[in-house]
Amino acid sequence: MKNDYHPNMLGRALAVSKTPLTIGMIMIEKGNPFFQLIHSGMKEAISQFRDYPILVYFRHINGVGEEEYLNVLDELENNVNALIIAGLQTKRIVEKVNQIAKKFLL
């Protein structure tokens, strides 16, 4: 193509989408430097797509409590169509994530 232009397929798909991409992002320990870097990187990436219908719900959990993690998943379940998660992989959490994922595929 002239000037080596290549269309951004993600950008094109988001631009024509009638439904915003809503992402739930769960990270552990708000004060953890590792997760602070991830949070900052995600915010920077989102700013590059500010012209597209993308919403990100950041949720931090304290420590590694299964109940708190499940509560955050319950909160996000009907408000997102994608998840980015870090942390626990207990049987109940895996089952909950799989349950939410099935809704994304419908």
Summary of the structure (lengths in Angstrom):
residues: 106
radius of gyration: 16.1
end to end distance: 37.3
largest distance: 55.1
contacts: 259
relative contact order: 0.19
helix: 51%
strand: 19%
